[in-house]
Amino acid sequence: MSGDLDRLQSNAITFAQAQSEEEINCLGTDGQHKYKGYTFYSLQTPENLDALQTFEVRDDDVYCVTYPKSGTHWIWEILQLIMADGDASKTDRNLMVVALELTVAPSPDKIRQSTPGYKIFEKVPSPRLIPTHIPEPLCPPQWFSKKPKIIYFARNPKDVMVSFYAFAKSIIDPKLRSWDAFFEYFCSDDVPNGPWFDHVLRYWQHREKENFLFVKYEDFHKDLKGNIIRIAEFIGKNLSDDVIESITQQCTIAGMRKTYNKIEEDYPEKGKMFTHFLRQISYLRKGVVGGWKEYFSPEQNEFFDKLYAEKMAGSGLSFDFEL
């Protein structure tokens, strides 16, 4: 396994050091492709997506499922610490840059020579914590024929859109640097990994399954400790009050900034690979609920509220848009 992780690390570092738009266009709209009706980045290759259908799931796996820019690194940190009994030194930071369906590569022409995420995870010892953005229709079939733990972490779509925009305008695609252009893009069917509504509602349908837990970003802001306890119980971790309190403190926004600063100090050559996308944009932004109000025009807000009401009607699922 160490050889695969070393190669992954080398690929990721080169990828993170890419400076020109040409070098990182594997994340741009020009490099996207369609797969079974969904739009994906070129890093999510058709071969990777095909391979998920035969991916060997283990009963003690824990899957962290999110729509992009929904607080993935927050819930990932929480889960890592729960599984490590609150001891950050026992977490594997190399896996912070890996996702099940993603191939981390230094440039588009190197994707097929690089190690796909699912192959990395094949060699990770149990219990595995595996993050993914995969739409529900394309998830590994063994998720529901076996009994791994699946945690879906959802965030209100207005804040997701703003976080996605901050990411896209700085790194991914010059076509999306206008907020108005990105707003239309996000509301379309062409956004990578599918529309937010499709992604969230399809996973919401599994909420009653015993191996599935649907939780919300906003609820963690309201009661972080209570939700950490809930997740620990769900994945079968019996943690002491002291460990729960330690995890809670480490997983506040201030606590995570402290952790990320320490990662960069401990790994001077590659630390920012773990804490920043392309070493340029921190995975930690404001970490607030309601930041969308700084971006949405009254007309956009009215349009999106109507779209939200239409798409969510009858689902029984609701979100807090401000706290």
N, C-alpha and C positions, 0 to 999 in steps of 0.2 A: 504493500500500500504506500509506503514512504516514497517510492519512485514515482508513482502516479501523482501524489500530492506535490512532490518537488517539481514535476513537469507543469502541473496546474499552476503552482506558485510562479514559476518562471513566465508562463503564458500571461498570467494576470498582471504581473508587474510590467511586462512589455506593453500590454494593452492599456494599463493605467498611465503609462508614460507617453502614450500617443497624444500628439498636440494638434495635428491638423484635422480638419473636417474629413478629408479623404481617408485618413487613417482610422477614424472612428465611425465611418459611414455604415458599418454593420449595425448601427442602432438608428440610422436615419430612415425616413420614409422610402427612400430609393432602394434600400436593401430589404424591405419587408416582403413577405410572401404570404400567400393564402394556403391554408391547410384545413380541409374539411369545413370550410365556411368561415374560419377564423383568420384574422390577420396576426402574424407573428414577426418578430425581429429575425434577422438572418442568424443570430446566435442560437435561436430556437429552431434548429434544423428539422426538416421533415423526417430525417432518420432518427433524430432524438425523440420526436413525437411518436413515431411508429414504435420505437423501442419501449415506450411506457406501457404498451399493451401487453408486453410479456415481462415487465419488470417484476423481479421476485421480491414480494413484500414479506416482511417478517412480523410476527405477531407482537413483538415488543417495539416496533417502530413507532415514532411519533412524527406526524406530518404537520407542518406549519403552513397553512394555505392562506394566501392573501391575494387581493387584487393589487396591482402595483401602486405604490405610494400610499398604502393604507396603514403604515406603522409597522412594516415588516421587521425592521431591525429592533424595534421596541419589544414586540412579542417574542422575537427570536432570542433576545437577551434574557427575557424572563424565563423562557423554556430552558435555555442553556443552564441558567443558574439553578433552576428547580432540579434538573436532572443531575447537576453536579453538587447537590446538597448545599448550595449557596457559596461554594468555593470557586471563585473566578479563575484561579490558577489551574483548575481541572478542565476548563473549557478549551475546545480546539478552535483557535481563531483562524486557522487555515480554511475552515469550512464556511467562514463568513462570506466568501466570494463565490460559493458554489450554490447552484439551484438544480433541482432534479432534471429539468428539461433544457438547461442552458449549457452551452459550450463557451467557456471563457477563452478567447483567442486574441492574439496581438493585432490582427488585422483580418479583414474579410477573407482574404485568400488563404489564411492559415486555419480557418475554422475546422475543416475536415481533417487537418493534421493534429488537432488538439484533442484533449481527453474530455468527452462529454460528462456532464454532471452525474448522470445516472450510473456511468461506469465508475466514477469516483466512489459513489455511495455503495456500489456493490462490494467494495473492499473495506468499507468502514465497519469496525466491530460494533456489535450490539451493546446497548440499545442505541439506535440511530435517531438523530433529530434531522429531519429532511425538509427544507423549505421549498416551496413551489408557488408559481402563479398560474398553474395549469387550469384552464376551464374544465368544469365538471364533466362534460361529455368525453373528454380526452384523458381523464385520470386513469391510473392503473386499475384494471378490473379487480385485482386482488384486494384493493382497499375495503371492499365490502363483502368479499368471499372469505377473507381472513379477518382478524380482529386487531389491526393496528389502531393506535389512537390518532384521530384526525381533528385538528383544531383549526377552525376557520375564524380569522380575525378580520372583522368588517369595520369600515369607517364611513362616515357620511360622505356622499358623493361630491358635495361642494368643496369640502376641504381636500378630498382626494384630487379633485381637478386642479386646485391651486398648487398643491404639492407636486403634482405631475408636471404642471406648467413650469415651475421653478427648475425642475430637473431637465425638461425638454428644451427650454429656451437657452439654457447655458451650455448644454452638451450635445444634444442629439441632432437637432435639425433646424437650420436657419429659416426654413419655411414656417416654423411654429413659434417664432420669437415674438409675434404679436399676440397679445392676450385674446383679442377678438378671433383671430385665426385658430388659436388653440381651443377656445370655447366651442367653436363649430366642430373642430376635429374630435374633441372628447365626446360630443353629443352624437357623433356619427357611428356607423357600424364598422368603421375601418380602424378604430383604435386597437393597438396590439393587445392580445389576450381577450378580445371581445369587449362589448360595452359593459360598463359597470353593472347595469341592471341585470343583464343576462348572467354575469359571473356570480353576483351575490345571490340572486333568487334561486338559481339552480342548486347552489350549496345549501341554501336555507331549507330546501325540501328534505334534507337529510337530518334535520335537527333532532328528530326523535330517535335516531339510531343510537344504540348503546355505546358505540365506539366513536361517536361524532359529537363535537362540542362547538357550538356557534356562539362567539363572543364579540363584543363591540368595543372599539377604541374609546368611545366616549364614556362607557361604563368604567373603564380602567382609570380615567381621569377622576371620576366621582368616587371610586373606592378601589384604589390600587391593591391594598393588602387583601381585601376580601376576594378580589378576582384572582390574585396569586394563589390564595388558599384553594379556591375553586378549581383552578387548573392543576395544582399539585394533587388534589384528591382525584381528579379525573384520570391522570396518568399513573395513579397508584403510588405516589410518593408521600410517605408519612413524615413530615418535617416538623421539627420542634418550633416553638414560638420564637426562639432566638433566631433560628435560620430564616423563618418567614420574615421577621423584622429586618434581617440583614438583606435579604433579596429585595424587599420593598424599598429600602434606602438606596440600594445600588441601581434600582430601576426607575427612580424618579429621573426627570430630565437632567437635573443637576448631577445626580449620581452617575448617569450614563455619560455625561460630558467628562466627568472625572475619570471614568473607566477608559474612554476613548483617548483622553490625553495620556493616560498611563501606557496604553497600547503603543502610541506613537513614540513615547520615551523608551519603552522596552524593545521596540523593533524600529530603530532609526532608519533602516534602509527600506523597509516595506510596511511600516506602521500605517501610513496613509492609504495603502491599498485596502486595509481592513476597515478604515473609518470614513473614507471618502470615495465617491464614485469617480474613477479616472484621476484619483488624487486631487480632484478639484472641488467637488461639491460634497460637503459633509452629509452623511446619512442622517444626521440629526439636524432638524430645522428648528422651528419654534416650539413644536410639540404642543400646540394649543388647539382648542375647539372654537371655531367661528372665524378663523383667519380669512375665510372666503369673502367676508364683508368688505375687505379692503380691495377686492378685485371686481366683483360682480356689479355691473350697472343695474339700475332699476329694471330696465327692459330685459336684461339677461336673467335676472333673478325671477321675474315674472314668467319668462319662457321656461326656465328650468323647473320652477315649482309646478307648472302645468304638466311638464314631461314626467316629473317625479310622481305626481298624483296618478297619472295615467298608467305608468309602468308598475307602480307598487300596489295598485288597487286590488283588494282582496287577498293580499299576501299575508297580512297579519304582522308584517315586519315594519318597524319604524325606527327613525334615528333622531338623535338630538343634533341640531345644527348650531347651537350655542349653549353655553353653560353659564 
